[in-house]
Amino acid sequence: MSCTPEPAIEKPNIVWFVSEDNSPYLGTYGDTLARTPNLDALANEGITFTNAFSNAPVCAPSRSTIITGMYPPHLGSQHMRSAVNIADSIRFFPQYLKDADYFTTLRKKRDYNIPAQEGTWDLDDWWNISEAFEGRTPNQPFFMMYNTWMTHEGKIHGRDTGPSYFKVTFQELDSLKVDSMLNAVKTVNRSTVSLPEYLPDLPEARDDLAYYYELMEMLDMEFSYVIQQLEANGELDNTIIIYSSDHGGVLGRSKRFTFESGLHIPMIIKYPKKWAHLAPSAAGTTSDKLVSLIDIGPTVLGMAGLEKPAHMMGYNISEKSHNPDMTFGFRGRMDETYDMVRTLRNKKYRYIRNFHPHRPAGQRINYLWNAANINAWEKAFKAKELDSIAALFFLPKPTEEFYDITKDAANVHNLVEDPELQNQLHTFRVAMDSMLLDIRDTGFIPEGQLWAAHQTQQLTYREYVDKLDFKFIYTAAKKATADPSPSFLATLLESTDPTIRYWGTTGILIQLSRGAKAAIGPAISQTLTTLLDDPSGDVAVNTAEILIILNQSETAKKRLSELVLDDNPFVSLRACNAIAALPFTLEELGVAEALETLLKKEEKGGYDYAIRKAKHLMYPELHFQ
């Protein structure tokens, strides 16, 4: 008796075209300046998601979310370019496709904030799409992640970088054709752009935004080229196409910030007729379902007929029954600058909780400051030329922010005190508590402490935090960053837990930023002098900053200078952040020599960002990457 092998189950190809740093600057989203006919055509044949969000407003933490299907604050990978270790049991989502006989192919970029896992991709180092399928067997289904840098914020730092990148992207085409394509890009009239309400109307902002629209048109051409190649290869009719950006952007207070401008993204999915039964709605429709990039992994696996692994925290957005109430977003350390923000968004409101409200949103980040618009904005602030809304960016933040998106897409009118919205605000507060406790957010442990535990105990950040009383830590942090009594802060300072002491000192810094020096009584002052030599460098840095603000303590200045050169690179970075925040010159603080010594360190072992911060402190007139 002969056995005939069963034919392989046919599966769809899946292509995810990922752009960088762009909000929904597309015609299909109602943007009248956008020239994106090819992406608009995708929307006409697909499903346009109007409530799609990144979970992080910057690339590496966002891509950490995507590749694992887990929230980085749970894993410890929320800080920019932190490259933390995670449990061996957590596999990157393309691996599950590969195990199901998919050919997995990636255009270059990883940037996962987590060490790469060998074997995730069959092919992961190609540039031209003609190289994307080398080694694929005939008729093997494939998953392609096509990354493009066409709209990366770096393109607005100089007007030659966009055309140069465009030419390299289309290097397989005849150069005359490429020049013709570039010449067809429309020059956007600077007077026609609409600046967001939080930005001052400055020529530099208009010029950067107008040029960005031109980059979006170049991006649209690149997308068209990818589609043409799929069609020429006979693959298009069997391919589900996903388009999204990795987060919002690109002017100041967009990328890196947890407002609509940083988190709201375009997302379009087109299902070919052959696979239309997998779609949650008909072609050419829009969906207001709340979706975010944590859902990409489960969604792609679902398209391939695979169940999501138990560790994934997102959902398959193609499931008609799934309709979440809120999406979650976060902001941690952005390059060399510390901050901590968590946010929730439903279809009407955005709630933001600032755990470092003593720091302004507009802290200096070297790479961001390479853009003309942010430099002009800061210059206008220093010259006192801004209105009250535009000036907010450079001032300490409120602990809570609450915005009605339907009336205030720019997120500039904080409704926390609105008596008619207290019930809605309460719902968000409860939901935020539940979310952060559920994921056991590692951001509540200072990065220096996490790094030290990994070095001495070989624990992942997640494993270390699981050994702590997280609910107690979260409760302390929540109270310390609101409006605590001096006695409560004094209790935190006397804790045996360094994390609790950290939040006690953070609470005092917040009070000082609000002019409440009188709240720092003798008992607290006495305790603070002992904390200058705290075993936790993060606590010691905060303490030094406090004592310098209170009385310009020479002992505290000396200690801060020592902490700049701490053996823990993230304590060193925190010390540099404190120096940047203090209203004194380097000479007054006596830290110049320590910063010069730091600049001589090798940019490895975690010191790269501390050195980057030190460069700006020493040479503020220069721009650094």
N, C-alpha and C positions, 0 to 999 in steps of 0.2 A: 504494500500500500504506500503510495507516494504522498508526501506532504508538500503542499504548495504554500510557500511563506506568504503571510498576510502582507498586503501592501502597506507601506509606511503611511501613517496618518498625516495628511496634508495640513500644513500650518501656514499662517500668514507671515510674510516678512514684516519687519517693523523698523522704521527709520525715525529717529528722534533728531531733529535739526535744532541745535541749541545755540542761540545767540547770547551775547554778553551785555550786561549792564543797561538794558533798555526797558523802560516802561512801555505801555501799549501805544507807541507812536506809529499806529497803523491806521489806514483809512477805514478798515472794517470796524475799528473801535470808535469811529466818529471823528478822528483827527483830520481836519480839513487841510493841513499843511503836508501831511504824509503822502509820499509817492511810493506806495507799496503794492502795485497791481498784482504781483504774483502771490504774495501772501494773502491779499484780499480774495483772490480767486480760490485759494485753498479754503478760506472761510466760507465762500459761496457753496463749496462742495462738501464742507465738513461741519463740525460743531465748534462754535466759538464760545469759550468760557469767559464770562464777564467778571466772575469773582474768583480768579485764579491768583495765587500768591506764592511767593517764595517764603520759606520759613526763616531764612537769614538774608539780610540785605547786602551780602558780600560773597564773593565766589567760593572760597575754600570751605567755610562752614555750610554754605548752601549745597555744595557738591558732596560734602560729608553726609548730609541729610539724604540726598538723592541715592548715593551708591549703597547705603546701608538700609534705607527705609526706616531709619531711627532718628530721634531727635538728638542732635549733638550735645545739648546740655545733659542728657542722660549718659552719653558715652564719655563726655569730657572733651569733645572736639569742637566746642563752640568758639574758642579763641582763634583768631586769624593765623593760619599757618602754624598750628601747634603740633601737628604730626604725632598724635598720641596713639598709644597701643590700645587695642580692643581685644575682647575675648576671641579665642580661636574659633568658637562656634558661630560667630557672626561672619557670614560670607557675603561678598558683594553680589548684588542681584543678578548681573549678567552671568555669573557662574551657574545659576540654576537653569538659565536658558541653554548654556553650553552643555550642561548635563543632559538636557532634553534634545540634544543633537542640533541645536542652533549654531550657526556660525556667528561668532560675536566679533564685531569689528569697530574700532574706536579711532577717531581722528585726533591723534596726539594727546590732547589735554586730559590730565587726571585731576590733580589738585584736590585730593580727597580729604586733606587734613588728617589722614590716617595712612600709615605705610601701605603701599600697593600690595595686593595679594597676587602672587604668581598664579597664572592659569586662568585669570578672569576673562581675558580676551584672547581669541585666536590670532588677532592681528591688531596692533595698537600703536603703530609708529608710522602711519602713512599721512601724506598731505594731499595728493591728488586723488580724486575719487576713482580714477582708473586703476589705482593700486589697492583699492579697498577690499577686494575679494580674492587676493592671492592665497591659494590653498583651500578655497571653498570647493566642496565636491558638487557635481552637477545637481541642480534642483534642491540643494540643501537650504532650508529656511535660514534667514539671517536677521540679526538685530544689529543695526548700525547706530552708533551715537556720533553724529557729525557735529563737532565743535567748530565754531567760527569766532574769530577775534575781530571781525569787521567793525563792530560797534563798541569795542572795549573803550573805557574812558581814556586810556592812553592816547587814543587817536585825536582827542581834542587838545592834547598838550602841544601839538605842532601840526600845522596844516599839510605837511608833506607825508605824514605817516599813513593817513588814510589811502591816498592814491598808491603809495608804495606797497601797502598790504594788498590792495586790490589787484595790482599787477602780479604779485606773487601768487595770489589765489588762482588767477586765471592764466598761469604761466604755460599751460598746455595749448592755449589758443594762440592764434596768430597775433603778433603784437599790434598790428594795425587795427584788428578787430577790438582788442582790449582798449586801445586808445579811443576808438569810436564809442565804446560803451561808457568810458569815463567822461567823454565830452558830452554825452547825453544826460549826465546827471545834472539836475536842475539846481542852479544857485538860488538858495532861499533868501528872499528879501528880509534883511534883519529887522525891519520895522514891522513885519507881519507876524512875528512870533509872539506867542502869548506866554509871558513869564508867570510862574506860580506866585501866589500872593505872598509867600514867605520870603521871596527874593526881592531885593531892590532892583529897580529898573535901571540897570547899568549897561553901557555898550558891550562890556566884556561878557556879561551874561547873555545878552541877545546874540552876540556873535557865536559863542560856544553852542547855544541851543540850535541856532540856525544851521550851523555846520553839522551838528549831530543829525538833523533831518536829512542832510545830504548823505551822511554815512548810512542812515537807514535805507535810503534808496539803493546804495551800493550793496547792502545786505540783501535786499529784495532780489537783486540781480544774481547774487550768489545762490540764493535759495532756488531760483529758477533753473540755474545751471545744474544743481543736484537733481532736480526733478527731471530735467531733460536727459541726464545720464541714466537714470533709472528706467525711463521710457525707452531709450535707445537699447538698453540691455534686455528689454522685454520683461522687466520686473514690476513695473508700476502698478499694473492691474491686480497684483497679488500683494501689494504693500500698503500697510497702514502708515500714514504719515502723521507725526506729531511735531508741532512747532511750539517752542516757548523760549523765553529768555531765562537766565539763571537767577536773576533778581532785577530790581528796578534801577533807574539811573537817568541822567548821568551828571546833572548839575549838582552843586553843593546842596546838602540836606536831602539827597535822594539815596544813591548808593551808600551803604553803610549805616543807614538810619531807619528805624522801625516805624516810619510813617508810610502812608499810601505810596509816596514817591519812591520808597526804597523796597517795598514788598509787593506791590500790585504789579502783576506781570501779564503779558499776552499769553494765551494758550489756545491752540487750535488743533483739533484732531480730525483727520479725514480717513474714513473707512471706505475702501473700494467696494463696489457692488457685491463682489464675491464674499466679503466679510461684513456686510452691512448689518447682519443679525447680531454682531457683537456690540454695535453702537447703542448708547443709552437713549438716543433720539435720532430723528431723521436728518439727512444731509441738508445743509443750508440753514440750520437752526442755531439759536443761541441758548446757552444754559446759564442760569444764575446760581447753580449749585456751587457751594464753597469747596474749592479744591486747592491743594497746595503741592509743592514738589515732593513732600514726603510720600505722596500717593503715586509717584511715577513708577517706582519699582513694583508694587503690587498690581498696578494697572497694566504694565507691560507683561508681567508674568501671566496675568489673567487673559490678555490677548493671545498668549501662546497656549492657553488651556492649562496653566499651572496654578496651583494653590500658593498663596503667599506663605512664607515661613513664619513660625510662631513669633519670632523676635521682631518682625516688622510692625511698626506703629501706624503706618498709613493704610489706605484702603484702595480698592479697585474702583476708580471713578466711573467705570463703565457699568457698574452694577446699578440698575435703576432704583433699587431699594435704599441705596446708601445716600444720605442727605444730612451731613453733619451740621451742627449748630454754629460752630466756631472753628477758626483756624488759629494756629499758634505761631508766633514769631519771636525772635530773640536777637540780642546784640551783646557780644562780649568784647574782649580786647580786639580793637581794630588796628592791625599792624602794631605800632609802637605805643599805642594810647589805650589806657584802660577805661572801660565803661561797663555797665551792666544794666540791660533793659530787657523786659519781657512784655509781650503784647498779645492780645486776643482780638479777633475781628469776627463779627457776624455780618449779616447782609446790610446792616444799617449803621452800626457803631464800631469804632476802634477804641479799645481800652489799652493804655500803656502804663506800666508800672516801672518807675525809675528807682533802682537800688543804689545808684550813685548820683543822687540829685545835686550834690555839691559840685559836680563837674558839669560845665556847659556841654550842650550837644556839639558845639563848634570848637572842640579841642583840636589842636594842631595835629594833623596826620600828614607826614611828608609827601606821600604820593598824591593825596588829594590836593595838596597845596601847589602842585605843578600846574593846575588849571587856572586860567586867567580869571574865571568868574568868582572863585572862592577868594582869591587874593584881593580882587576889587571890593568884594563884600566886606572882608575884614578891614580893609583900608577905610571904607566908608563908616564902619562901626567905630573905629578908633578916632575918626574925625567927627563923631557924633552927628552924622548926616543921615541916619536911618530913622524910619518911623518905628513905633513901638513893636509892631509885628516882626519886621525884619531884624530888629535888634535882639529878639529872644534867642536866636541861635547861639549867641555868644555870652549868654547869661546862665547862671545856675538854673537847673530844671525844677519843676514841681515834682513831688513824689508820684502823683497820679495825673494822667491826662485822659480825657474822654471826649471823643469827637463824633459828631453826626456826619457820616460820610455823604449822605444824600444832600446835605446843605453846605458841607465844608470839606471838599475833597483835598484841599491843601493842608488840612489839619492845623489850623492856626487859632481856632476859637475853642478853648478848653472849657468843657461844660461840667467839670467835676462839682462845682458849687450850685449847679442849676437845681432848684428844689423839685422841679417836675420830672427830673430824670434819676432821682435817687433809687427808685426801685430797679431800673435798668442797670444802674451802676452797681448796685448790690449783687445783681446776678453775675456780672462780670467779675467782681471781687471774689465771690465764692468759686466761680469757675477757675479763676487764676490760682487760688489756693489749691484747688483740687488737682489742677494740671501739674503744678510744680512739685507737689507732694507725691503725685503718682509717678512722675519721671525721676524723682529724687535728684533734682537739678544740681549737678556738680559745680555750677557757677557760684554757688554759695560758699564754696571753699576757695580761698585765694589761690591763684595759680602757683605761687611760690611754694605753698604748702603741698599742693598736689604733686608738683615736680619733685620735691624733696622726698615724699613718701614713695614715689616711683623709684627714685635713685637708691634709697636705703632698704626698701622692702620689696622691690621688684613687683609692685602691685600696679595694675591698671588703675586709672583714675576712678573708674566705676567700682572696682573692688575696694579701693581705699574708702570711698564715701559710704559704701555699704557697711563698713565697720563702725560708722559714726551714728549718733542719734540725730538723724536728719530732721525729723519733725521739730525737735528742740532748736536746732540750728536755724531752720526756716522761720520759726516763730520769733526768735531773737532778732533775726535780720529784718523781718517785716516790721516789728515794733521799733527797732532802732532807726529805720529809715523813714518813719512817719514823723510823729511829734512826741518823742518819749520824755518822760520826766528825768531830771538829773539823777534821782535815786535809782531808776531803772538802768541808766547807762553805767552808773557806778557799780551796780551788781554785775553787769556784763564784764566790766574791766577786771573784776576779781575772780572770774571763772578760771577753772583749771584747764578748760578747753581752749586752745589757741584760736579756733574759728570763732568762738563766742567773743573772745577778747578783740578779735579783728572787727567784728560787727559793732562792738562797743566803741572802739576808736573811730570807726566810720560814722557812727551816729553822732559823735562829738564834732567831727569835721562838718557834717551836715548842719548842725546847730550853728557852728561858727560861720558857715557860708550865709546863714540867714541873720547874722548880726546878734546872735544870742550868747555873747561872751559871759554875760552875767550868770548864765545857767551852769557854767563850769565852776563849781564851788571848790572850797579848800580840800575836801575829801577826794574829789576827782583829781585835782592838781597833784596831790601827794601820791596817788596811785600812778599817775602818768609818769612821774620821774623814775619809778621802778621799771616801767614798761619800755623805757628806752633801750634796755638790754634784754628785752624779751627773747626767748628762744626762737620765736617766730619772727623772721625778718619782716614779714608783711605787717605784723603788729608794730614792730619797732619803727618802720617807715611812717606809718600813720601817726604814731606818737610823736616822732620828731617833727612832723608837719604841724601837729597841733601846738606843741610847745613853742615853735617858732612864731606861729600866728599870735599866740597869747602874749609872749613877752620877749620874742627874739632871743631865746635862750642860746647862749654860746655853746653849751653842752649839747643841745639838740642839733645845732648846726654841725658840730664836729661829728656827731653820730650819723647824721644824714650823709655827710661826706664819706664816712666809712662804708655805709650801706650801698653807695654807688658802686663800690668794688666788692660787693658781697660775692661769696662763692656760688650762690644761687642766682642764676641769670635773671630770674623773674622778680626776685627781690631787688636786684640792681635796676631792672626796668621800672619797678614801682617807685624806687627812690628818684629816678630821673623824672617820672611823672609828677612826683611831689614837687620837685624843683621847678618844673614847668608851671605848676599851679600857684606856687607861692608868689606874692606880690613884691619880690625883692630881686635885686640884681645878683648875678653869680658872685660878684665881689662881696656884696653884703652877706651872702650866705657862706662864703668861703669854700665853695665847692669846685672852683675852676680847675684846680690841680687834679682832683679826683676824676673829673670828666675827661681831662686830657689823658690821664692814665688809662681810662676805660677805652678811649679811642684807639689805643695801641693794642688792645686785645684782638685776637683773631675772631672773625665773624663766624664762629661755630659754637657748638655746645649750648645754643640758646641765647648767646649774647648779641646776635645780629640786631635784634630790635632795640636792645638797650643802647647799642652803639649808634643806631639810627636816631634815637631820641637825643643822645648826647651831641651828635653832629649839629642838630638844629639848635640846641641850647648854646653851643659854643659859637656857631656861625649862622645866626638867624636870618641873615640877608641872602643866604644861598639856598638853592633848592636841591633836595636829595630824593632819590627813589625810595 
